[in-house]
Amino acid sequence: MGKGYKRVAILLGVASIALIGVWSAAAAPDTDEPLARWVARAAGRGGAYVSQDAPAAARAILAQAPPQEDRRRWAQAAVRLAPDLPLAHMEVADADWRIEGDYPRAIRSWFSALLAIERHVAASLWLRTTLWLALAAIAIGAGLFFIGGAALASLSSAAHDLGDSISRELSTHARWALLGSLLLVPFVLGEGWVGFGLLMFALAYAYGTWRMRAAVMLAAAAVWAGLYPVGERVGATLAALQTDSVARSVHAASDGVLLPVERARLEAAPPGDWLAATALAMAARRSGDLREANTRFAALLEVADVDPSVENNAANVRFQLGDIDGAIELYEQASANRASVDTLFNLAQAYGEGIRLDEQDRVLGLAQTIDAERVRELTRRLDTEEGRVLVDIPLPAEHLRSRLLASDRGPEVAAVLRQRIAPGWLGGDAEVAGGALLAFAVGGLFFAQRFRLTRRCARCTVRMCPRCHPRLRASRLCEVCAPRVQRGGATRGVAGVRQLQRLRWTARVRTFVAVFVPGAGAILGGRPLEALIATFAFAIALASLLSMPGIVPDPLAVGASAPLAFLAIGLLAAFLYAILALRSVVHLRRGSR
């Protein structure tokens, strides 16, 4: 008689779950035979619905999906099997955009794909590696480019002053040869392009205005940050999947693929490695060896800060072994630590098995308020399965990701990357590089204050040497431009006509340079901070477009979700650069009148 009541209670529980699914939305199960076959193949063993743990099956569904008709339904089935796989969400967005023509829904699916990247270990590592590499390239490349452009405007003056420090009788060619040999010293000493950039920084700092000095200091700080703080992040992400063999095996197990060699690595892990123990327990769970899985989970539950997903999965094993009270206890602990629709759905089934119908209805109602769509999907699954449907919850991505990023080979990889542009002392230690930067800044400032440096006319940019033209020491204009400005712009004499022709030619050259060289127009116009912003905007646009194919290979998880985001960022940066370049051209044209 008791068994009869128990069966009735189970049937009532199943019926209540089904009624909630019908109340949410009347959705018939998939009727397409190939799609149903693929979904059934990914359902797992022992009647359990493996939630967020079937990326391989989801990729297989996407590969078998028809090119046009019903493609969205196949993509949605892949999302249901692996909701943490960005590639599946992106396939839904692609079908919405190209086939269905529902653009708002496609954009929402694209945002879902972007949000899923952080929940997928391989995809999040791919995104971190790509972003850190792009950020390092932007900081170093744009910083050195700006410093070089700022110093380029003062090379002629520096060559003149350097020659005067030796002999005022030196020819122009000798002065330039002397400056060129000085600029080659960093390469001779083995400091590479960063050493060359440091020397150019000193020139720009010595000959620039205070605003220019602030701008080149910011650019130099960006180069330093790209070499060290950002560079260390690049090394950590690149080394993530190359050092910790146990973590790689855990990642393979979480992806649903556990080869014998991976299993051997997990079994050889230290006893305190709870990630390896979790992967082995789940592997036993999937293979159908419930007693081994129960033993491994029991050992894991002795850990003080066990993740709620481990409690849920251990409760599933107890449920299948017939320990309903033990399963309910673990489900309740897991839901108390982190409320999850999957855990609540499992708990509702356990309450139904234990003939606790009031608690079952309460838990189902709570799950319904959290995610009605998920409850409907699980209910549909329950309708097509014989018996119960237990949902396994994968380990949160942050646990495995933090383990992978904690590799001790990150600094080594970062040092190898720095050797390409800073093979000497500057690339070996952050404090040495920072100290050299401050020393060159102080030296450039001392040089500017101690010696009378050559300046350029603020109007025609002709060189004004305080030793060759002592009368122009305190003037911003040369001896030709000063009288013309005093006369209100009128041109007199042969010198005035020649100066006017020079101004027109200089204006054409400046306009050409402002259009085709990032930041040059603002530098020539005396707005160095604006030039710095324009240079970095151009670098961001270029790096975003180059990152679209992927700086590192896609682990068959991201799809077009992140490249589309890079394209959007690149277009915004390009728009900003175009505005700044146009503004520089307008200012230069006005200043040449």
Secondary structure as GFF3:
##gff-version 3
##sequence-region A 1 593
A	DSSP	alpha_helix	2	24	.	.	.	ID=ss1
A	DSSP	alpha_helix	33	41	.	.	.	ID=ss2
A	DSSP	beta_strand	48	50	.	.	.	ID=ss3
A	DSSP	alpha_helix	55	64	.	.	.	ID=ss4
A	DSSP	alpha_helix	71	81	.	.	.	ID=ss5
A	DSSP	alpha_helix	86	94	.	.	.	ID=ss6
A	DSSP	pi_helix	95	100	.	.	.	ID=ss7
A	DSSP	alpha_helix	103	117	.	.	.	ID=ss8
A	DSSP	alpha_helix	121	152	.	.	.	ID=ss9
A	DSSP	alpha_helix	155	166	.	.	.	ID=ss10
A	DSSP	alpha_helix	172	183	.	.	.	ID=ss11
A	DSSP	alpha_helix	185	188	.	.	.	ID=ss12
A	DSSP	alpha_helix	192	207	.	.	.	ID=ss13
A	DSSP	alpha_helix	210	227	.	.	.	ID=ss14
A	DSSP	alpha_helix	229	238	.	.	.	ID=ss15
A	DSSP	alpha_helix	240	243	.	.	.	ID=ss16
A	DSSP	alpha_helix	245	254	.	.	.	ID=ss17
A	DSSP	alpha_helix	260	267	.	.	.	ID=ss18
A	DSSP	alpha_helix	274	287	.	.	.	ID=ss19
A	DSSP	alpha_helix	290	300	.	.	.	ID=ss20
A	DSSP	alpha_helix	308	321	.	.	.	ID=ss21
A	DSSP	alpha_helix	324	337	.	.	.	ID=ss22
A	DSSP	alpha_helix	341	353	.	.	.	ID=ss23
A	DSSP	alpha_helix	357	370	.	.	.	ID=ss24
A	DSSP	alpha_helix	372	384	.	.	.	ID=ss25
A	DSSP	beta_strand	390	392	.	.	.	ID=ss26
A	DSSP	alpha_helix	397	405	.	.	.	ID=ss27
A	DSSP	alpha_helix	410	418	.	.	.	ID=ss28
A	DSSP	three_ten_helix	425	427	.	.	.	ID=ss29
A	DSSP	alpha_helix	430	450	.	.	.	ID=ss30
A	DSSP	beta_strand	455	456	.	.	.	ID=ss31
A	DSSP	beta_strand	463	464	.	.	.	ID=ss32
A	DSSP	three_ten_helix	470	472	.	.	.	ID=ss33
A	DSSP	alpha_helix	481	486	.	.	.	ID=ss34
A	DSSP	alpha_helix	493	516	.	.	.	ID=ss35
A	DSSP	alpha_helix	520	524	.	.	.	ID=ss36
A	DSSP	alpha_helix	528	547	.	.	.	ID=ss37
A	DSSP	alpha_helix	561	591	.	.	.	ID=ss38
###
